[in-house]
Amino acid sequence: MKFYISASGIKRVTVSNDVAGGGGSGGMKGKGTTAPSGRRLSQRTVFPVVLMLGIVLPCLFLRVAFIVLESAAICSSSLECMGWRFFGGSDSFPNLREELTKALVEAGVDDKDGGAWMESSPASFKDLVEDVTSNKQDMKAFAFKTKAMMVKMERKIQSARRRESIYWHLASHGVPKGLHCLCLKLAEEYAVNAIARSRLPSPEFVNRLTSSSFHHIVLLTDNVLATSVVISSAVKNSANPEKLVFHIVTDKKTYTPMHAWFAVSPIRSAVVEVKGLHQYDWSHKVNVGVSEMLRIHRLIWNHSYNNFQEEDFEFEEGNGRNLAVLSPSCLSLMNHLRIYLPELFPDLSKIVFLDDDVVVQHDLSSLWEINLHGKVVGAVVDSWCGRECCPGRKYKDYFNFTNPVIASSTLDYGRCGWLYGMNVFDLMAWRKTNITAAYHQWLKLVSIPSIDSVNTWLLEMHDIAFPIILVIGTEEEQSTLRIRNSNALISRSLPSSALPSLNSGLALWRPGALPPALIAFEGHVHPIDPSWHLSGLGYQLSPAPPQILQAAAVLHFSGPAKPWLEIGFPEVRSIWNRHVNLSNEFIRKCRITG
């Protein structure tokens, strides 16, 4: 048999059988010449056949593969199943979907049986498939193993998220290399440069420090860079910056770099005073009170931190607020000193207090014009998102309502706590109250050892205008001991059996300066418009819509993700960075970038 191809191209194939003696062997036929017995396959005949095979063969392959895989867990032999299922499809078998659904529902309800598979659960989906196909297990076994595998994976994910949150909070304790460098460079400048040691403010502006005709802003801080951002943003957005007087109170170690910064780079349009705690001549009573306050706050922090370490957070959700114990502010002296504002500024009558982790976006002059109606503090209580949500946290997030002292008080479990960090304080009204004394009395309650001490504490509270009075003891004692405050009888009785719980008074509230302040300032808070203070920028990317973010007068980076840390959120960190003076010599030397 021979093939003949025409000279004009591959258009026709001629197949012929040579006849013995006919035409010689291997001779080429002429164009259009074929052997009598030859057969011709035209393009029109071959193309449809090839096309049909190209369509049918892949479908056939997929069908066979599907049957083999589907029957692996049901039939003992794939060929046996294919033999009678090839054309019948999956309808000849029990409904796999119904069986699988039933098995999964049963596995989800029967946790006891599902737990038995936990130890032997596959590590991956591939292992699961191999296990089920090789052992030919039924649907129930498959469902339980799938459940066990998914539960283990979910727990691993939750554990990883928990560790991430813990590391995130721990990162807030760090001092960036640039900030550490800045303090060292400024301290060196203070030592070698007389200008850095020049008086703040200049003698011609000293009279403004106590004048009530100026707007006084107070900061308690040990962060030089953050303080510069607060003052720079406030001056930049002020309608009358020449009326602003900034009072900076810092600790002894930060005093020299803080003083050097504002002496070398003075704020021309405002007055800045820098004062260290070592420069105050406080009475012995105040010094003892401050020391006792710090000691008790440290006890509360240690108690909460030890409980935090002992609790198993491996698979728990919703415990994010417990991580607040890791916040550096819980033990910060500067954070707790705000309860002593009247003692820090005895000559001032009305001030605006700002935390060092804020940015001022609008003019603050209207704050000094707010009528507090005899209240001590003006603070944001309501939220921009309506009555159902809080600007910060609720009382249940600050106080331990399982403790008899808190449970029997007049504190409202679901009430919103007012925001600390941007407040208007009427110091004259404060001095007429016993707020600071009440604050200290509640700190003393933390470590009450006996019922006699409780009664002594109650008697001490007699002269303090305070809405919460407790009575602890037997029924006879309760009937004879009733304490009245200046307003009305507001007593709560507790049985003697509650006394052991009082020994764990360290768990009355979560660590921090705000919980005892919420109690001490009870009845002395005047709500101000929510647009004055937007907090929470250190907890999440954006706590409010863009229009609310722009309208807020003060943005507060409360939370661990401070804008000067690498963990700060870039979306809102840029708002803070724009007020960093990148052209400053010390900023450039320490390679601090916006």
Phi, psi and omega per residue, in radians:
M1 nan 2.408 -3.111
K2 -2.293 2.691 3.102
F3 -1.866 2.399 3.109
Y4 -2.162 2.284 -3.125
I5 -2.054 2.299 -3.107
S6 -1.217 2.658 -3.067
A7 -1.259 -0.343 -3.065
S8 -1.462 0.027 3.139
G9 2.277 3.062 -3.095
I10 -1.466 1.355 3.115
K11 -1.957 -0.453 -3.086
R12 -2.546 2.391 3.094
V13 -1.993 2.210 -3.130
T14 -1.963 2.167 3.105
V15 -1.938 2.190 -3.100
S16 -2.394 2.714 3.057
N17 -1.853 2.148 3.126
D18 -1.249 2.324 3.042
V19 -1.606 2.390 -3.115
A20 -0.947 2.194 3.108
G21 1.436 -0.054 -3.101
G22 -1.681 1.971 3.000
G23 1.291 0.151 -3.136
G24 1.355 2.921 -3.098
S25 -1.621 2.278 3.045
G26 1.289 0.184 -3.135
G27 -1.279 2.570 -3.140
M28 -1.499 2.241 3.082
K29 -1.262 2.720 3.052
G30 -1.304 2.911 -3.120
K31 -1.054 2.266 3.126
G32 1.388 0.099 -3.105
T33 -1.785 2.275 3.138
T34 -2.296 2.822 3.046
A35 -1.307 2.662 -3.109
P36 -1.013 -0.651 -3.077
S37 -1.647 0.138 -3.092
G38 -1.201 2.678 3.092
R39 -2.091 2.467 -3.108
R40 -2.015 2.268 3.069
L41 -1.942 1.841 -3.088
S42 -1.392 2.857 3.106
Q43 -1.068 -0.615 -3.140
R44 -1.123 -0.463 -3.140
T45 -1.498 -0.699 -3.053
V46 -1.309 -0.723 -3.037
F47 -1.072 -0.825 3.115
P48 -1.066 -0.611 -3.136
V49 -1.154 -0.807 3.131
V50 -1.091 -0.730 3.133
L51 -1.076 -0.750 -3.141
M52 -1.120 -0.736 3.121
L53 -1.142 -0.624 3.119
G54 -1.128 -0.477 3.133
I55 -1.514 -0.758 -3.019
V56 -1.273 -0.764 -3.040
L57 -1.075 -0.788 3.081
P58 -1.073 -0.701 3.119
C59 -1.116 -0.714 3.131
L60 -1.118 -0.704 3.134
F61 -1.121 -0.764 3.135
L62 -1.127 -0.686 3.130
R63 -1.105 -0.788 3.141
V64 -1.125 -0.740 3.138
A65 -1.110 -0.704 3.132
F66 -1.106 -0.748 -3.129
I67 -1.135 -0.705 -3.133
V68 -1.117 -0.796 -3.127
L69 -1.200 -0.669 -3.106
E70 -1.199 -0.573 -3.070
S71 -1.579 -0.051 -3.028
A72 -1.091 -0.674 -3.073
A73 -1.587 -0.018 -3.058
I74 -2.035 -0.799 -3.081
C75 -1.664 2.651 3.082
S76 -1.306 -0.419 -3.140
S77 -2.399 2.266 3.125
S78 -1.153 -0.657 3.133
L79 -1.141 -0.641 3.120
E80 -1.099 -0.733 3.132
C81 -1.197 -0.714 -3.120
M82 -1.113 -0.566 -3.060
G83 -1.024 -0.676 -3.087
W84 -2.017 0.037 3.100
R85 -1.902 -0.047 -3.010
F86 -0.995 -0.775 -3.133
F87 -1.782 -0.284 -3.085
G88 -1.446 -0.329 3.132
G89 1.238 -2.875 -3.062
S90 -1.435 -0.092 -3.136
D91 -1.168 -0.400 -3.127
S92 -1.330 -0.304 3.127
F93 -1.682 2.874 3.030
P94 -1.041 2.644 -3.099
N95 -1.140 1.851 -3.069
L96 -1.136 -0.602 -3.115
R97 -1.137 -0.748 3.137
E98 -1.151 -0.718 3.137
E99 -1.140 -0.744 -3.134
L100 -1.155 -0.728 3.107
T101 -1.072 -0.779 3.133
K102 -1.081 -0.736 -3.128
A103 -1.166 -0.698 3.132
L104 -1.177 -0.687 3.085
V105 -1.102 -0.753 3.126
E106 -1.112 -0.684 3.125
A107 -1.182 -0.584 3.139
G108 -1.280 -0.500 -3.123
V109 -1.514 -0.747 -3.050
D110 -1.545 1.382 -3.117
D111 -1.195 -0.479 -3.112
K112 -1.130 -0.845 3.121
D113 -1.219 -0.607 -3.136
G114 -1.125 -0.538 3.135
G115 -1.176 -0.425 3.137
A116 -1.158 -0.427 -3.128
W117 -1.556 -0.055 -3.016
M118 -1.087 -0.787 -3.059
E119 -1.198 -0.606 -3.078
S120 -1.734 0.265 -3.104
S121 -1.184 2.528 3.127
P122 -1.108 2.670 -3.123
A123 -1.482 -0.371 -3.113
S124 -2.581 2.966 3.131
F125 -1.146 -0.622 3.117
K126 -1.091 -0.752 3.104
D127 -1.126 -0.616 3.120
L128 -1.107 -0.791 3.139
V129 -1.113 -0.778 -3.141
E130 -1.109 -0.686 -3.127
D131 -1.136 -0.801 -3.095
V132 -1.194 -0.731 -3.085
T133 -1.290 -0.650 -3.099
S134 -1.293 -0.644 -3.113
N135 -1.605 -0.090 3.122
K136 0.885 0.949 -3.131
Q137 -1.457 2.753 -3.122
D138 -1.411 3.135 -3.064
M139 -1.109 -0.646 -3.097
K140 -1.105 -0.784 3.123
A141 -1.103 -0.707 3.108
F142 -1.074 -0.742 -3.115
A143 -1.135 -0.769 -3.117
F144 -1.165 -0.682 3.128
K145 -1.200 -0.655 3.085
T146 -1.113 -0.750 3.121
K147 -1.075 -0.826 -3.115
A148 -1.062 -0.718 3.137
M149 -1.131 -0.737 -3.127
M150 -1.190 -0.673 3.119
V151 -1.099 -0.758 3.121
K152 -1.096 -0.718 3.130
M153 -1.170 -0.699 3.110
E154 -1.082 -0.713 -3.137
R155 -1.165 -0.639 3.093
K156 -1.135 -0.706 3.128
I157 -1.137 -0.793 3.128
Q158 -1.086 -0.705 3.115
S159 -1.114 -0.725 3.133
A160 -1.135 -0.699 3.113
R161 -1.155 -0.662 3.133
R162 -1.119 -0.778 3.111
R163 -1.089 -0.693 3.127
E164 -1.049 -0.739 3.135
S165 -1.142 -0.716 3.133
I166 -1.128 -0.823 3.129
Y167 -1.093 -0.608 3.136
W168 -1.110 -0.772 3.113
H169 -1.219 -0.676 3.125
L170 -1.133 -0.551 3.131
A171 -1.112 -0.413 -3.134
S172 -1.226 -0.260 3.101
H173 -1.349 -0.356 -3.036
G174 -1.249 2.597 3.030
V175 -1.866 1.977 -3.125
P176 -0.970 2.614 -3.117
K177 -1.017 -0.648 3.140
G178 -1.116 -0.713 3.126
L179 -1.202 -0.683 3.090
H180 -1.116 -0.746 3.098
C181 -1.074 -0.728 -3.106
L182 -1.054 -0.774 3.135
C183 -1.126 -0.721 3.135
L184 -1.133 -0.776 -3.130
K185 -1.114 -0.710 -3.125
L186 -1.230 -0.649 3.087
A187 -1.121 -0.680 3.084
E188 -1.131 -0.708 3.122
E189 -1.113 -0.664 3.122
Y190 -1.090 -0.599 -3.095
A191 -1.351 -0.557 -3.009
V192 -1.880 -0.257 -3.041
N193 -2.040 2.111 -3.119
A194 -1.150 -0.558 3.133
I195 -1.096 -0.642 3.135
A196 -1.182 -0.303 3.127
R197 -1.789 0.128 -3.103
S198 -1.150 2.743 -3.024
R199 -1.175 2.417 3.068
L200 -2.166 2.141 -0.111
P201 -1.394 3.133 3.094
S202 -1.084 2.630 -3.071
P203 -0.912 -0.587 -3.102
E204 -1.232 -0.231 -3.124
F205 -1.915 0.075 -3.083
V206 -1.083 -0.603 -3.104
N207 -1.131 -0.356 3.136
R208 -1.278 -0.331 -3.050
L209 -1.121 -0.424 -3.123
T210 -2.127 0.033 -3.096
S211 -1.326 2.286 3.141
S212 -1.353 -0.110 3.120
S213 -1.457 -0.071 3.116
F214 -1.930 2.833 -3.119
H215 -1.669 2.008 -3.037
H216 -1.742 2.199 3.117
I217 -2.059 2.260 -3.064
V218 -1.962 2.368 3.030
L219 -2.271 2.264 3.012
L220 -1.903 1.879 -2.958
T221 -2.729 2.762 2.997
D222 -2.199 0.395 -3.111
N223 -2.035 1.883 -3.070
V224 -1.161 -0.848 -3.083
L225 -1.115 -0.764 -3.137
A226 -1.113 -0.696 3.125
T227 -1.101 -0.705 3.130
S228 -1.104 -0.620 3.125
V229 -1.202 -0.747 3.125
V230 -1.042 -0.864 -3.087
I231 -1.195 -0.736 3.136
S232 -1.072 -0.773 -3.125
S233 -1.205 -0.632 3.133
A234 -1.182 -0.748 3.139
V235 -1.183 -0.735 -3.104
K236 -1.079 -0.631 -3.071
N237 -1.767 0.198 3.135
S238 -1.556 2.428 3.084
A239 -1.290 -0.523 3.115
N240 -2.337 1.299 -3.084
P241 -1.094 -0.416 3.138
E242 -1.191 -0.223 3.119
K243 -1.609 -0.067 -3.083
L244 -1.508 2.372 3.040
V245 -2.241 2.075 -3.108
F246 -1.773 2.234 3.091
H247 -1.945 1.933 -3.131
I248 -1.827 2.133 3.069
V249 -1.971 2.207 -3.096
T250 -2.384 3.053 -3.141
D251 -1.499 3.103 -3.021
K252 -1.176 -0.689 -3.083
K253 -1.241 -0.446 -3.109
T254 -1.686 -0.142 -3.039
Y255 -1.053 -0.852 -3.061
T256 -1.114 -0.815 3.094
P257 -1.167 -0.602 3.122
M258 -1.151 -0.765 3.133
H259 -1.135 -0.750 -3.124
A260 -1.091 -0.676 -3.112
W261 -1.045 -0.874 -3.057
F262 -1.441 -0.242 3.041
A263 -1.422 -0.716 -3.139
V264 -1.368 -0.612 -3.139
S265 -2.109 1.228 -3.039
P266 -1.190 2.671 3.040
I267 -1.549 1.893 -2.994
R268 -1.177 -0.606 -3.003
S269 -1.660 0.033 -3.129
A270 -2.503 2.935 3.136
V271 -1.831 2.340 -3.134
V272 -2.180 2.237 3.040
E273 -2.000 2.287 3.083
V274 -2.044 2.200 -3.098
K275 -2.399 2.369 3.100
G276 -1.651 2.682 -3.135
L277 -1.090 -0.506 -3.132
H278 -1.232 -0.186 -3.141
Q279 -1.610 -0.054 3.124
Y280 -1.524 2.427 3.089
D281 -1.866 1.329 -3.096
W282 -1.450 2.780 3.085
S283 -1.266 2.854 3.118
H284 -1.070 -0.638 -3.129
K285 -1.091 -0.751 3.138
V286 -1.184 -0.738 3.128
N287 -1.061 -0.740 3.103
V288 -1.143 -0.704 3.138
G289 -1.113 -0.709 3.119
V290 -1.149 -0.771 3.133
S291 -1.086 -0.753 3.136
E292 -1.153 -0.683 3.119
M293 -1.066 -0.819 -3.140
L294 -1.136 -0.669 3.139
R295 -1.086 -0.789 -3.104
I296 -1.215 -0.697 3.099
H297 -1.086 -0.620 3.096
R298 -1.207 -0.647 3.076
L299 -1.084 -0.765 3.119
I300 -1.093 -0.745 -3.135
W301 -1.131 -0.773 3.135
N302 -1.076 -0.730 3.122
H303 -1.072 -0.822 -3.133
S304 -1.178 -0.671 -3.129
Y305 -1.176 -0.695 3.090
N306 -1.114 -0.718 3.078
N307 -1.129 -0.643 3.128
F308 -1.100 -0.686 3.137
Q309 -1.236 -0.596 -3.077
E310 -1.378 -0.521 -3.101
E311 -1.229 2.605 3.138
D312 -1.665 1.783 3.136
F313 -1.694 0.235 -3.016
E314 -1.034 -0.731 -3.055
F315 -2.185 0.313 -3.082
E316 -1.619 2.555 3.062
E317 -2.084 2.802 3.077
G318 1.315 0.337 -3.137
N319 -1.867 0.370 -3.078
G320 -1.037 -0.598 -3.117
R321 -1.162 -0.414 3.106
N322 -1.138 -0.422 -3.123
L323 -1.236 -0.174 3.115
A324 -1.067 -0.368 3.116
V325 -1.123 -0.354 3.131
L326 -1.477 -0.055 -3.096
S327 -1.239 2.355 3.118
P328 -1.089 -0.467 -3.089
S329 -1.157 -0.327 -3.119
C330 -1.100 -0.502 -3.091
L331 -2.007 0.133 -3.077
S332 -1.331 2.172 3.081
L333 -1.061 -0.739 -3.107
M334 -1.118 -0.536 -3.140
N335 -1.262 -0.632 -3.091
H336 -1.469 -0.294 -3.063
L337 -1.277 -0.167 -3.091
R338 -1.126 -0.346 3.089
I339 -1.233 -0.196 3.123
Y340 -1.874 0.420 3.141
L341 -1.005 -0.721 3.103
P342 -1.067 -0.601 3.110
E343 -1.330 -0.570 3.130
L344 -1.211 -0.577 -3.089
F345 -2.301 1.278 -3.069
P346 -1.176 -0.327 -3.079
D347 -1.722 -0.004 -3.120
L348 -1.774 2.628 -3.122
S349 -1.909 -0.601 -3.109
K350 -2.524 2.260 -3.097
I351 -2.372 2.826 2.936
V352 -1.946 2.170 -3.136
F353 -1.723 2.311 3.107
L354 -2.223 2.364 2.962
D355 -1.265 2.843 -3.115
D356 -1.449 -0.069 3.125
D357 -1.846 0.710 3.124
V358 -2.125 2.827 2.996
V359 -2.253 2.264 3.126
V360 -1.586 2.217 -3.092
Q361 -1.888 -0.385 -3.089
H362 -2.393 2.963 -3.123
D363 -1.105 2.336 -3.087
L364 -1.761 0.009 -3.002
S365 -1.031 -0.513 -3.125
S366 -1.177 -0.306 -3.127
L367 -1.131 -0.605 -3.134
W368 -1.306 -0.201 3.135
E369 -1.676 -0.107 -3.123
I370 -1.206 2.285 3.076
N371 -1.488 1.975 -3.119
L372 -1.453 -0.023 3.087
H373 0.944 0.774 3.070
G374 1.448 -0.078 3.124
K375 -1.360 2.871 -3.074
V376 -1.545 -0.691 -3.029
V377 -2.252 2.400 2.986
G378 -1.798 2.164 -3.052
A379 -2.561 2.744 3.061
V380 -1.340 2.121 3.120
V381 -1.969 -0.720 3.121
D382 -1.512 2.887 -3.077
S383 -2.045 2.714 3.085
W384 -1.138 -0.365 -3.071
C385 -1.590 0.146 3.054
G386 1.946 -3.090 -3.043
R387 -1.329 -0.369 -3.046
E388 -1.476 -0.168 -3.137
C389 -2.174 2.780 -3.060
C390 -1.834 2.619 3.068
P391 -1.212 -0.467 3.095
G392 -2.229 -1.846 3.133
R393 -2.255 2.899 3.114
K394 -1.608 2.896 -3.115
Y395 -1.029 -0.558 -3.136
K396 -1.116 -0.387 3.117
D397 -1.484 -0.256 -3.138
Y398 -1.794 -0.613 -2.989
F399 -1.976 2.662 3.118
N400 -1.641 1.644 -3.079
F401 -1.335 -0.036 3.007
T402 -1.459 -0.232 3.080
N403 -1.379 2.333 -3.084
P404 -0.998 -0.608 -3.129
V405 -1.109 -0.824 -3.140
I406 -1.265 -0.735 -3.104
A407 -1.090 -0.564 -3.103
S408 -1.611 0.050 -3.141
S409 -1.504 3.140 3.117
T410 -1.594 0.157 3.116
L411 -1.164 2.415 -3.114
D412 -1.618 2.117 -3.071
Y413 -0.975 -0.756 -3.046
G414 -1.734 0.212 -3.103
R415 -1.321 2.575 3.109
C416 -1.455 2.340 3.055
G417 -1.426 2.501 3.122
W418 -1.317 2.759 -3.017
L419 -1.503 2.309 3.017
Y420 -1.707 2.437 3.067
G421 2.304 -0.453 3.000
M422 -2.559 1.724 -3.037
N423 -2.386 2.622 2.998
V424 -1.758 2.150 -3.137
F425 -1.994 2.202 2.978
D426 -1.607 1.694 -3.045
L427 -1.201 -0.488 3.100
M428 -1.177 -0.765 3.096
A429 -1.166 -0.616 3.127
W430 -1.074 -0.742 -3.090
R431 -1.163 -0.315 3.116
K432 -1.502 -0.088 -3.124
T433 -1.934 3.117 3.071
N434 -2.000 0.679 -3.080
I435 -1.087 -0.831 -3.116
T436 -1.110 -0.684 3.112
A437 -1.137 -0.730 3.112
A438 -1.114 -0.668 3.091
Y439 -1.007 -0.807 -3.126
H440 -1.230 -0.611 3.122
Q441 -1.125 -0.647 3.094
W442 -1.234 -0.565 3.053
L443 -1.151 -0.654 3.115
K444 -1.141 -0.582 -3.123
L445 -1.096 -0.379 -3.091
V446 -1.002 -0.626 -3.047
S447 -2.114 0.687 3.107
I448 -1.234 2.189 -3.063
P449 -1.601 -0.389 -3.014
S450 -2.615 2.983 -3.133
I451 -1.182 -0.561 3.095
D452 -1.102 -0.686 3.113
S453 -1.161 -0.618 3.092
V454 -1.090 -0.808 -3.129
N455 -1.137 -0.647 3.070
T456 -1.094 -0.728 3.106
W457 -1.071 -0.704 3.138
L458 -1.121 -0.720 -3.141
L459 -1.148 -0.629 3.098
E460 -1.151 -0.527 -3.125
M461 -1.379 -0.075 -3.033
H462 -1.039 -0.707 -3.068
D463 -1.587 0.089 -3.124
I464 -1.777 2.148 3.102
A465 -1.164 1.740 -2.958
F466 -2.593 2.359 -2.981
P467 -1.464 -0.021 -3.045
I468 -2.150 1.988 3.110
I469 -2.204 2.321 -3.111
L470 -2.017 2.575 3.050
V471 -2.201 2.154 -3.072
I472 -2.194 2.300 3.103
G473 2.662 -2.881 3.127
T474 -1.303 3.018 -3.140
E475 -1.097 -0.653 3.114
E476 -1.124 -0.744 3.127
E477 -1.135 -0.658 -3.129
Q478 -1.166 -0.546 -3.109
S479 -1.344 -0.394 -3.107
T480 -1.747 -0.445 -3.076
L481 -1.764 1.877 3.087
R482 -2.348 2.221 -3.072
I483 -1.913 2.317 3.081
R484 -1.926 2.394 2.993
N485 -1.671 -2.974 -3.030
S486 -1.242 -0.259 -3.087
N487 -1.751 -1.039 -3.061
A488 -2.847 2.989 3.083
L489 -1.374 1.973 3.113
I490 -2.253 1.400 -3.052
S491 -1.908 2.665 3.080
R492 -2.308 2.271 -3.095
S493 -1.730 2.418 3.085
L494 -2.235 2.417 3.071
P495 -1.228 2.834 3.134
S496 -1.092 -0.438 -3.139
S497 -1.124 -0.269 3.132
A498 -1.387 -0.186 -3.062
L499 -1.025 -0.730 3.115
P500 -1.006 -0.558 3.129
S501 -1.183 -0.517 -3.135
L502 -1.202 -0.455 3.095
N503 -1.155 -0.307 3.050
S504 -1.772 0.675 -3.138
G505 -1.083 -0.268 3.081
L506 -1.078 -0.261 -3.125
A507 -1.789 0.333 3.119
L508 -1.098 -0.695 -3.135
W509 -2.603 2.921 3.140
R510 -1.335 2.674 -3.102
P511 -1.020 2.577 3.114
G512 2.355 2.903 -3.111
A513 -1.445 -0.398 -3.027
L514 -1.278 -0.774 -3.080
P515 -0.942 -0.914 3.106
P516 -1.155 -0.480 3.097
A517 -1.207 -0.610 3.091
L518 -1.038 -0.644 3.122
I519 -1.319 -0.801 -3.064
A520 -1.127 -0.624 -3.125
F521 -1.581 0.145 -3.136
E522 -0.980 2.183 -3.133
G523 1.506 0.007 -3.093
H524 -2.109 0.359 -3.066
V525 -1.943 2.263 3.056
H526 -1.897 2.099 -3.123
P527 -1.188 2.421 3.042
I528 -2.050 2.951 -3.053
D529 -1.059 2.378 -3.120
P530 -1.048 -0.374 -3.117
S531 -1.229 -0.199 3.128
W532 -1.300 -0.487 -2.960
H533 -2.572 2.030 3.070
L534 -2.045 2.031 -3.071
S535 -1.922 3.101 3.033
G536 1.605 0.157 -3.113
L537 -1.280 -0.112 3.061
G538 -1.742 0.127 3.124
Y539 -1.949 -0.551 -3.074
Q540 -2.570 2.965 -3.037
L541 -1.094 -0.899 -3.136
S542 -2.610 1.895 -3.107
P543 -1.320 -0.130 -3.069
A544 -2.552 2.796 3.059
P545 -1.069 2.788 -3.100
P546 -0.963 -0.668 -3.113
Q547 -1.181 -0.600 3.083
I548 -1.239 -0.673 3.136
L549 -1.083 -0.695 -3.124
Q550 -1.322 -0.541 -3.076
A551 -1.390 -0.350 -3.092
A552 -1.154 2.347 3.129
A553 -1.258 -0.666 -3.126
V554 -2.271 2.186 3.045
L555 -1.732 2.229 -3.043
H556 -1.984 2.081 3.130
F557 -1.526 0.888 3.088
S558 -1.194 2.429 -3.050
G559 2.086 3.024 -3.050
P560 -1.272 -0.465 -3.048
A561 -1.456 1.266 3.124
K562 -1.199 2.584 -3.048
P563 -1.169 -0.354 3.120
W564 -1.534 0.002 3.098
L565 -1.760 2.752 3.129
E566 -1.174 -0.403 3.136
I567 -1.408 -0.039 3.097
G568 -1.107 2.554 -3.104
F569 -1.328 2.147 -3.094
P570 -1.018 -0.548 -3.077
E571 -1.077 -0.632 3.135
V572 -1.910 -0.257 3.123
R573 -1.120 -0.540 -3.138
S574 -1.102 -0.504 3.117
I575 -1.129 -0.663 3.135
W576 -1.342 -0.709 -3.056
N577 -1.119 -0.476 -3.093
R578 -1.182 -0.249 3.126
H579 -1.769 0.096 3.051
V580 -1.454 2.206 -3.112
N581 -1.382 1.531 -3.075
L582 -1.209 -0.281 3.121
S583 -1.485 -0.130 -3.135
N584 -1.122 2.455 -3.086
E585 -1.031 -0.770 -3.091
F586 -1.278 -0.571 3.069
I587 -1.107 -0.726 -3.138
R588 -1.225 -0.688 -3.138
K589 -1.117 -0.615 -3.130
C590 -1.601 0.086 3.044
R591 0.964 0.774 3.048
I592 -1.527 2.109 -3.100
T593 -1.998 2.660 3.139
G594 -1.396 nan nan
